[in-house]
Amino acid sequence: SGPGRTYEVTRELLFRAMGLVYFFSFLTIAYQFRPLFSSAGLDPVKLGAVKRPVPVFNFLLNNVFDLEDKEVDFVFEGCAWVGVLLSILLLVRPFTTIFLPIALWLIYLSHVNLGTWLLSYGWHWLTLEAGFLLIFLTPIMGWKSDTRIFPTSTFVIVLYRWLAFRLLFGAGQSKLGANASECWKALSCLTTHYFTNANPTFVGYFFHWMPDYVHYMEGAMTFLEQIYLPFFMFFPNRHVQHATGLLEIFFQCAIAISGNYAWINLLGVVPCIALFDDQFLTSFLPAWLWSRSLVLEPGSPGCREQR
């Protein structure tokens, strides 16, 4: 990662970004579980038929509650709302403790492993992977993250970059695989994408009516962003890494404003944050965004702004 580079502010942004990801993830489950997967829902969950580990539900139902089948819905939905509350704590950061990301990860793992079709997509497992890495960035307990006692692990930062690489490069590969649509090879997919994607936005309407040659250029840029650009995440130059991170985040934001993909694009942004170091982030981010939950080493980037 280069000599003299620190990632304490980077860590704080990762905490807050994952707080947002967890917030939208659990909010989706909390609102949709009852009509879809409750005992009276369209596709009821049978806990006895679940083969994968659901540690939170097993603990609560075997050691805390003694409920009938219909009352089990209370545990499923209640845990989702607990996840919403815990994710807000991770977002606003009134204190820091390793038990917070552990609890969020275990609750989300328990919901995903129920095996419902709502939580069987790749981005749910990606949420778990990003959340698991966050555990190893978190101090055991404290009101603030004191970098003098618990400095950010550069190894975990590199793992977040590797996660970003696999996500984006894998997305590019999926467009070239045997089951990929032929329109990607012809660079014409964007001519129909904006009115066939998930919940197009009003901005997507204007994107759709752009000239065809613009859509072909967008198709080519998609391959550049997903196939070639991720390799620059590991280029041994901080400025190249910063530029790569900014470009990747720009593309994720462009996708998000043209169609509603829930928290998927936000999740795509999260590992890209690891491409930025403190010196870069503190040069433009307001100190209130990170200083209240962080104690910096004297002389480190951002220490002056924190005062």
VEXDREN-2710 file (C-alpha; in Angstrom, 1 decimal):
% VEXDREN-2710
k/r/px/py/pz
1/SER/0.0/0.0/0.0
2/GLY/3.0/2.3/0.1
3/PRO/5.1/3.7/3.0
4/GLY/3.6/6.3/5.2
5/ARG/0.0/5.7/4.0
6/THR/-2.6/5.5/6.7
7/TYR/-6.3/4.3/6.5
8/GLU/-7.9/5.5/9.7
9/VAL/-10.4/7.9/8.0
10/THR/-10.8/5.2/5.3
11/ARG/-11.9/2.8/8.0
12/GLU/-14.5/5.3/9.4
13/LEU/-16.0/5.7/5.9
14/LEU/-16.2/1.9/5.5
15/PHE/-18.0/1.7/8.8
16/ARG/-20.6/4.3/7.8
17/ALA/-21.0/2.9/4.3
18/MET/-21.6/-0.6/5.6
19/GLY/-24.0/0.9/8.0
20/LEU/-26.0/2.2/5.1
21/VAL/-25.8/-1.2/3.3
22/TYR/-27.0/-3.1/6.3
23/PHE/-29.8/-0.5/6.9
24/PHE/-31.3/-1.0/3.5
25/SER/-30.8/-4.7/3.5
26/PHE/-32.5/-5.2/6.8
27/LEU/-35.2/-2.7/6.0
28/THR/-36.1/-4.7/2.9
29/ILE/-36.3/-7.9/4.9
30/ALA/-38.4/-6.2/7.7
31/TYR/-41.0/-4.9/5.2
32/GLN/-41.2/-7.9/2.9
33/PHE/-40.8/-10.9/5.2
34/ARG/-44.4/-11.0/6.5
35/PRO/-46.3/-11.0/3.2
36/LEU/-43.8/-13.3/1.5
37/PHE/-42.3/-15.8/3.9
38/SER/-44.3/-15.7/7.2
39/SER/-46.6/-18.6/8.1
40/ALA/-49.4/-16.8/6.2
41/GLY/-47.2/-15.5/3.4
42/LEU/-47.0/-16.5/-0.2
43/ASP/-44.0/-18.8/0.4
44/PRO/-43.8/-19.7/4.1
45/VAL/-40.4/-20.5/5.6
46/LYS/-40.1/-23.9/7.4
47/LEU/-37.3/-23.6/9.8
48/GLY/-37.1/-27.3/10.3
49/ALA/-36.4/-27.7/6.6
50/VAL/-33.5/-25.3/6.6
51/LYS/-30.2/-27.1/6.0
52/ARG/-27.8/-24.2/6.4
53/PRO/-26.8/-22.6/9.7
54/VAL/-29.1/-20.0/11.1
55/PRO/-27.3/-19.3/14.4
56/VAL/-29.4/-16.4/15.7
57/PHE/-32.7/-18.1/15.1
58/ASN/-31.5/-21.4/16.5
59/PHE/-30.3/-19.7/19.7
60/LEU/-33.5/-17.7/20.2
61/LEU/-35.9/-20.5/19.5
62/ASN/-34.0/-23.1/21.4
63/ASN/-32.9/-21.1/24.4
64/VAL/-35.0/-17.9/24.8
65/PHE/-38.5/-18.4/23.3
66/ASP/-40.9/-21.3/23.3
67/LEU/-43.2/-20.5/20.4
68/GLU/-45.7/-22.1/18.2
69/ASP/-45.1/-22.2/14.4
70/LYS/-47.1/-19.1/13.7
71/GLU/-45.4/-17.2/16.5
72/VAL/-42.0/-17.9/15.0
73/ASP/-42.7/-15.1/12.5
74/PHE/-42.2/-12.7/15.4
75/VAL/-38.6/-13.8/15.7
76/PHE/-37.8/-13.6/12.0
77/GLU/-39.3/-10.1/11.6
78/GLY/-38.2/-8.9/15.0
79/CYS/-34.6/-9.8/14.2
80/ALA/-34.8/-7.8/10.9
81/TRP/-35.9/-4.7/12.9
82/VAL/-33.1/-5.2/15.4
83/GLY/-30.8/-5.3/12.4
84/VAL/-32.2/-2.0/11.2
85/LEU/-31.5/-0.4/14.6
86/LEU/-28.0/-1.9/14.9
87/SER/-27.2/-0.7/11.4
88/ILE/-28.1/2.9/12.4
89/LEU/-25.7/2.6/15.3
90/LEU/-23.0/1.5/12.9
91/LEU/-23.9/4.5/10.6
92/VAL/-23.9/7.2/13.3
93/ARG/-21.1/5.7/15.3
94/PRO/-21.9/6.9/18.9
95/PHE/-19.4/4.3/20.1
96/THR/-17.3/1.5/18.7
97/THR/-17.3/-2.2/19.6
98/ILE/-16.6/-5.3/17.7
99/PHE/-19.8/-6.9/18.9
100/LEU/-21.8/-4.6/16.6
101/PRO/-20.5/-5.8/13.2
102/ILE/-20.5/-9.4/14.6
103/ALA/-24.2/-9.1/15.6
104/LEU/-25.2/-7.6/12.2
105/TRP/-23.3/-10.3/10.3
106/LEU/-24.8/-13.1/12.3
107/ILE/-28.4/-11.8/12.0
108/TYR/-28.0/-11.2/8.3
109/LEU/-26.4/-14.6/7.8
110/SER/-29.3/-16.2/9.6
111/HIS/-31.8/-14.5/7.3
112/VAL/-29.8/-15.4/4.1
113/ASN/-29.4/-19.0/5.1
114/LEU/-33.2/-19.4/5.4
115/GLY/-32.9/-20.1/1.7
116/THR/-35.7/-17.8/0.5
117/TRP/-35.6/-16.7/-3.1
118/LEU/-35.6/-13.1/-2.0
119/LEU/-32.2/-13.5/-0.3
120/SER/-30.5/-15.9/-2.7
121/TYR/-28.8/-13.5/-5.0
122/GLY/-25.1/-12.7/-5.3
123/TRP/-25.3/-9.3/-3.6
124/HIS/-26.6/-10.8/-0.4
125/TRP/-23.4/-13.0/-0.1
126/LEU/-21.4/-10.0/-1.1
127/THR/-23.0/-8.1/1.8
128/LEU/-22.0/-10.9/4.1
129/GLU/-18.4/-10.9/2.8
130/ALA/-18.0/-7.1/3.1
131/GLY/-19.6/-7.2/6.6
132/PHE/-17.3/-10.1/7.7
133/LEU/-14.2/-8.1/6.7
134/LEU/-15.5/-5.1/8.7
135/ILE/-15.3/-7.2/11.9
136/PHE/-11.5/-7.2/11.6
137/LEU/-11.4/-3.4/11.4
138/THR/-13.3/-2.9/14.6
139/PRO/-11.8/-2.3/18.1
140/ILE/-13.2/-4.5/20.8
141/MET/-14.7/-1.6/22.8
142/GLY/-14.5/2.1/23.1
143/TRP/-16.3/5.4/22.6
144/LYS/-13.9/6.2/19.7
145/SER/-11.6/4.3/17.4
146/ASP/-8.2/5.1/19.0
147/THR/-5.7/4.5/16.2
148/ARG/-2.9/4.6/18.8
149/ILE/-4.3/1.4/20.3
150/PHE/-6.0/-0.3/17.4
151/PRO/-4.6/1.0/14.1
152/THR/-6.3/0.0/10.8
153/SER/-5.1/-3.3/9.4
154/THR/-3.6/-2.7/6.0
155/PHE/-4.1/-6.4/5.2
156/VAL/-7.9/-6.0/5.6
157/ILE/-7.8/-2.8/3.4
158/VAL/-6.1/-4.9/0.7
159/LEU/-8.8/-7.6/1.1
160/TYR/-11.4/-5.0/0.5
161/ARG/-9.6/-4.0/-2.7
162/TRP/-9.5/-7.7/-3.7
163/LEU/-13.3/-7.8/-3.1
164/ALA/-13.8/-4.8/-5.3
165/PHE/-11.7/-6.4/-8.0
166/ARG/-13.6/-9.7/-7.9
167/LEU/-16.9/-7.9/-8.0
168/LEU/-16.2/-5.7/-10.9
169/PHE/-14.1/-8.1/-13.0
170/GLY/-16.6/-10.8/-12.4
171/ALA/-19.4/-8.6/-13.6
172/GLY/-17.4/-8.0/-16.8
173/GLN/-16.7/-11.7/-17.3
174/SER/-20.4/-12.5/-17.0
175/LYS/-21.0/-10.3/-20.0
176/LEU/-18.6/-12.4/-22.1
177/GLY/-19.5/-15.9/-20.9
178/ALA/-21.3/-18.6/-22.7
179/ASN/-24.7/-17.6/-21.3
180/ALA/-24.2/-13.9/-21.9
181/SER/-26.5/-12.0/-24.1
182/GLU/-25.1/-11.5/-27.7
183/CYS/-26.0/-7.8/-27.4
184/TRP/-23.0/-7.3/-25.1
185/LYS/-20.6/-8.6/-27.8
186/ALA/-22.3/-6.3/-30.2
187/LEU/-22.1/-3.4/-27.7
188/SER/-25.9/-2.8/-28.3
189/CYS/-27.3/-3.8/-24.9
190/LEU/-27.6/-0.2/-23.7
191/THR/-30.0/0.6/-26.5
192/THR/-32.7/-1.3/-24.6
193/HIS/-31.3/-1.4/-21.1
194/TYR/-32.8/1.8/-19.7
195/PHE/-36.5/0.8/-20.2
196/THR/-36.0/-2.9/-19.3
197/ASN/-33.9/-2.5/-16.1
198/ALA/-35.2/-2.8/-12.6
199/ASN/-37.5/0.1/-11.8
200/PRO/-36.2/2.7/-14.3
201/THR/-35.9/6.2/-12.9
202/PHE/-37.0/9.4/-14.6
203/VAL/-33.3/10.0/-15.5
204/GLY/-33.2/6.6/-17.2
205/TYR/-36.0/7.9/-19.5
206/PHE/-33.7/10.6/-20.9
207/PHE/-30.7/8.2/-21.0
208/HIS/-32.8/5.9/-23.2
209/TRP/-33.5/8.5/-25.8
210/MET/-29.8/9.4/-26.4
211/PRO/-28.5/8.6/-29.9
212/ASP/-27.6/5.0/-30.6
213/TYR/-23.9/5.8/-31.0
214/VAL/-23.8/7.0/-27.4
215/HIS/-25.3/3.7/-26.3
216/TYR/-22.6/1.8/-28.2
217/MET/-20.0/4.0/-26.5
218/GLU/-21.5/3.2/-23.2
219/GLY/-21.3/-0.5/-23.9
220/ALA/-17.6/-0.1/-24.7
221/MET/-17.0/1.9/-21.6
222/THR/-18.7/-0.8/-19.5
223/PHE/-16.1/-3.3/-20.6
224/LEU/-13.3/-0.8/-19.9
225/GLU/-14.7/-0.2/-16.4
226/GLN/-15.3/-3.8/-15.6
227/ILE/-12.5/-5.7/-17.4
228/TYR/-9.5/-3.4/-17.6
229/LEU/-9.9/-0.7/-14.9
230/PRO/-10.0/-3.1/-11.9
231/PHE/-6.4/-4.2/-12.6
232/PHE/-5.3/-0.6/-11.7
233/MET/-6.5/-1.1/-8.2
234/PHE/-3.2/-2.9/-7.5
235/PHE/-1.0/-0.5/-9.4
236/PRO/1.8/0.6/-7.0
237/ASN/1.0/4.3/-7.2
238/ARG/-1.5/6.0/-4.9
239/HIS/-2.7/8.6/-7.5
240/VAL/-3.5/5.8/-9.9
241/GLN/-5.4/4.0/-7.2
242/HIS/-7.3/7.1/-6.3
243/ALA/-8.3/7.8/-9.9
244/THR/-9.4/4.1/-10.3
245/GLY/-11.6/4.4/-7.1
246/LEU/-13.2/7.7/-8.3
247/LEU/-13.9/6.2/-11.8
248/GLU/-15.4/3.1/-10.3
249/ILE/-17.6/5.0/-7.9
250/PHE/-18.7/7.3/-10.7
251/PHE/-19.9/4.4/-12.8
252/GLN/-21.8/2.9/-9.8
253/CYS/-23.5/6.2/-9.2
254/ALA/-24.4/6.5/-13.0
255/ILE/-26.0/3.1/-12.9
256/ALA/-27.9/4.0/-9.7
257/ILE/-29.4/7.2/-11.0
258/SER/-30.7/5.4/-14.2
259/GLY/-32.4/2.5/-12.4
260/ASN/-33.4/1.5/-8.9
261/TYR/-31.3/-1.6/-7.9
262/ALA/-31.8/-1.2/-4.2
263/TRP/-28.5/-1.2/-2.4
264/ILE/-26.5/-3.1/-5.0
265/ASN/-24.6/-0.1/-6.4
266/LEU/-24.0/1.2/-2.9
267/LEU/-22.5/-2.1/-2.1
268/GLY/-20.3/-1.8/-5.2
269/VAL/-19.0/1.5/-3.9
270/VAL/-18.1/0.1/-0.4
271/PRO/-14.9/-1.9/-1.3
272/CYS/-13.8/0.9/-3.6
273/ILE/-13.4/3.2/-0.6
274/ALA/-10.4/1.1/0.4
275/LEU/-8.6/2.6/-2.6
276/PHE/-8.3/6.0/-0.8
277/ASP/-5.9/6.8/2.0
278/ASP/-6.2/9.4/4.8
279/GLN/-4.1/12.0/3.0
280/PHE/-6.5/12.0/0.1
281/LEU/-9.8/11.8/2.0
282/THR/-8.9/14.5/4.6
283/SER/-8.1/16.9/1.7
284/PHE/-11.7/17.4/0.9
285/LEU/-14.0/15.6/3.4
286/PRO/-15.4/17.7/6.2
287/ALA/-13.9/16.8/9.6
288/TRP/-17.4/16.3/11.2
289/LEU/-17.9/13.3/9.0
290/TRP/-15.2/11.3/10.8
291/SER/-13.5/13.2/13.6
292/ARG/-16.1/12.6/16.4
293/SER/-15.6/8.9/16.3
294/LEU/-11.9/8.8/15.7
295/VAL/-8.7/9.5/17.7
296/LEU/-5.8/10.0/15.3
297/GLU/-2.1/9.6/15.9
298/PRO/-0.4/13.0/16.3
299/GLY/1.1/14.1/13.0
300/SER/-1.1/11.8/10.9
301/PRO/-3.2/13.2/8.1
302/GLY/-6.4/14.8/9.5
303/CYS/-5.0/15.3/13.0
304/ARG/-5.0/19.1/12.5
305/GLU/-8.6/19.1/11.1
306/GLN/-9.7/17.1/14.1
307/ARG/-8.5/19.7/16.5
END
